[in-house]
Amino acid sequence: MNLDFSFLDWGVVSSFVAKGFFFSIQLTLIAMIGGIVLGTLLALMRLSSKPWLVWPAAFYVNTLRSIPLVVVILWFFLLIPLLIGKPLGAEMSAIITFTLFEAAYYSEIMRAGIQSVPRGQVYAGYAVGMTYSQTMQLVVLPQAFRNMLPVLLTQTIILFQDTSLVYAIGAYDLLKGFEVAGKNFNRPVETYLVAAVVYFVICFSLSMMVRRLQAKIQIIR
């Protein structure tokens, strides 16, 4: 098999890739923000002393963490329109699915972060008259976010990689952009190789940034 990259004109290829890249970034950011918010709520529910909060959250987290993401994407894309009576579209289905799915993973990260805060600080909050919600909001969660920030960002990098799975439902993501470019130039092997390099450069660069951030946080501690 002979590889030929002479066709590669980034100005032309980017016309196919830019749209997909924008959606991949959009999906990553929305799923990250929504997943962290929902995941934090799930973490607080799992740490509650009330069984009626603990069990639903535990069931949600354990169920989604036990099912492959691509299966969840296909289920949501195919079954939800049957329940609500109208299609959501590939992009909207992907955004909702990723947010709900990633919340299960962010929940475990935040639960570990909350548990890493010394219990004495919670008691100190109570001692100065704070309520449980005030203690969590003003004392525990800020420290938990700082402690878990590198892990949260690492999970977000994994999330960005997983956005390529929306290819299964026809959403136009970064990988889809490279596929379209490959079909137009009749060079699918070369464009997939370029796609692999682009994913590697993005994810490796972000990983290096996370490692530097982690080193700074350790110094602060």
C-alpha positions in Angstrom: 0.0 0.0 0.0 1.4 3.3 -1.1 0.6 6.4 1.0 0.4 9.7 -0.8 0.1 12.9 1.2 0.6 15.3 -1.7 -3.1 16.0 -1.8 -3.0 17.5 1.7 -3.8 21.1 1.5 -4.7 22.2 5.0 -6.7 25.1 3.7 -8.9 22.8 1.8 -9.0 20.0 4.3 -9.9 22.5 7.1 -13.0 23.4 5.2 -14.3 19.9 5.9 -12.7 19.5 9.4 -13.5 22.9 11.0 -17.2 22.2 11.4 -16.5 18.9 13.0 -13.8 20.3 15.2 -16.1 23.0 16.5 -18.8 20.5 17.4 -16.3 18.2 19.2 -15.1 21.1 21.3 -18.7 22.3 21.9 -19.8 18.8 22.9 -16.8 18.4 25.2 -17.3 21.7 27.0 -21.1 21.3 27.4 -20.7 17.7 28.6 -17.9 18.7 31.0 -19.8 21.5 32.6 -23.1 19.7 32.8 -21.4 16.5 33.9 -19.5 18.2 36.7 -22.7 20.0 37.9 -24.8 16.8 37.8 -21.9 14.7 39.1 -21.4 16.9 42.1 -25.1 16.6 43.0 -24.9 12.8 42.6 -21.8 12.8 44.8 -23.5 14.7 47.5 -26.5 12.3 47.3 -24.2 9.3 47.6 -22.5 10.8 50.7 -25.8 11.6 52.3 -27.0 9.7 55.4 -30.5 9.3 53.8 -31.0 6.0 52.0 -33.6 7.5 49.7 -30.9 9.7 48.3 -28.0 7.2 48.3 -29.7 4.3 46.5 -31.0 6.2 43.4 -27.6 8.0 43.0 -25.6 4.7 43.4 -27.9 2.9 40.9 -27.5 5.7 38.4 -23.7 5.8 38.7 -23.1 2.1 38.8 -25.4 1.4 35.9 -23.9 4.0 33.5 -20.4 3.1 34.5 -21.1 -0.6 33.6 -22.4 0.1 30.0 -20.2 1.0 27.0 -20.7 4.6 26.0 -21.4 3.7 22.3 -24.3 1.5 23.5 -25.7 4.4 25.6 -25.4 6.7 22.5 -27.3 4.3 20.3 -30.0 3.6 22.9 -30.6 7.2 23.5 -30.6 8.1 19.8 -32.9 5.2 18.8 -35.2 4.8 21.8 -35.9 8.3 23.2 -37.5 9.6 19.9 -39.9 6.6 20.2 -40.9 7.7 23.7 -41.3 11.4 23.1 -42.7 11.1 19.6 -40.2 13.2 17.7 -36.5 12.9 16.7 -33.9 14.9 18.6 -31.2 14.9 15.9 -27.8 13.4 16.2 -26.1 16.5 17.7 -28.6 17.1 20.4 -28.8 13.4 21.3 -25.0 13.4 21.6 -25.0 16.4 23.9 -27.6 15.0 26.2 -26.1 11.5 26.2 -22.6 12.6 26.9 -23.7 14.9 29.7 -25.7 12.2 31.5 -23.0 9.6 30.9 -20.0 11.7 32.0 -21.9 12.7 35.1 -21.5 9.2 36.5 -17.7 9.5 36.1 -17.4 13.0 37.4 -19.5 12.0 40.4 -17.0 9.4 41.5 -14.2 12.0 41.1 -16.1 14.6 43.1 -17.0 12.0 45.8 -13.3 11.2 46.3 -12.5 14.9 46.4 -15.1 15.6 49.0 -13.9 12.7 51.1 -10.3 14.0 50.8 -11.2 17.2 52.8 -10.5 16.6 56.5 -13.7 16.0 58.5 -12.5 18.5 61.1 -13.2 21.3 58.7 -16.8 20.2 58.4 -17.1 20.3 62.2 -15.4 23.7 62.3 -18.0 25.0 59.9 -20.8 23.7 62.1 -19.0 25.2 65.1 -19.2 28.8 63.7 -22.9 28.3 62.9 -22.9 27.2 59.3 -25.6 24.9 58.0 -24.8 21.7 56.1 -25.3 23.4 52.7 -23.2 26.4 53.6 -20.4 24.2 54.9 -20.4 22.2 51.6 -20.7 25.3 49.4 -18.1 27.5 51.2 -15.7 25.1 52.8 -15.7 21.6 51.4 -16.5 21.9 47.7 -13.9 24.6 46.9 -11.2 22.4 48.4 -12.6 19.3 46.7 -12.6 21.0 43.3 -9.0 22.1 43.8 -7.9 18.7 45.0 -9.6 16.9 42.1 -9.0 19.5 39.3 -6.2 17.5 37.6 -8.3 14.4 37.6 -11.4 16.3 36.4 -9.3 17.7 33.5 -7.9 14.3 32.7 -11.4 12.9 32.5 -12.3 15.8 30.2 -9.4 14.8 27.9 -10.9 11.3 27.8 -14.3 12.9 27.1 -12.8 14.7 24.1 -11.4 11.4 22.7 -14.8 9.7 23.2 -16.6 12.4 21.2 -15.4 10.4 18.1 -18.1 7.8 19.1 -20.9 10.1 17.9 -19.8 8.9 14.4 -22.1 5.9 15.2 -25.2 8.1 15.0 -24.0 10.3 12.1 -23.1 13.4 14.0 -20.6 15.7 12.3 -17.6 15.7 14.7 -13.9 16.0 14.1 -13.5 12.4 12.9 -16.4 12.8 10.6 -14.8 15.9 9.1 -11.7 13.9 8.3 -13.8 11.1 6.8 -15.6 13.5 4.5 -12.2 15.0 3.4 -10.9 11.5 2.7 -13.9 10.6 0.6 -13.6 13.9 -1.4 -9.9 13.4 -2.1 -10.3 9.6 -2.4 -7.5 9.2 0.2 -9.3 7.6 3.3 -6.2 6.0 4.7 -4.1 9.1 4.7 -6.8 11.3 6.2 -7.4 8.8 9.0 -3.7 8.9 9.7 -3.8 12.7 9.8 -6.8 12.5 12.1 -4.9 10.2 14.5 -2.0 12.7 14.5 -4.4 15.6 15.2 -6.1 13.8 18.1 -2.7 12.8 19.5 -1.3 16.4 19.4 -4.4 17.8 21.0 -4.7 15.2 23.8 -0.9 15.0 24.5 -0.7 18.8 24.7 -3.6 18.9 27.1 -2.1 16.1 29.2 1.2 18.1 29.6 -0.8 21.1 30.7 -2.6 18.9 33.3 0.7 17.6 34.6 2.0 21.1 35.1 -1.2 22.1 36.9 -1.0 19.1 39.1 2.6 20.0 40.1 1.5 23.5 41.0 -1.4 22.2 43.1 1.0 19.9 45.0 3.3 22.9 45.7 0.3 24.9 47.1 -0.5 22.0 49.4 
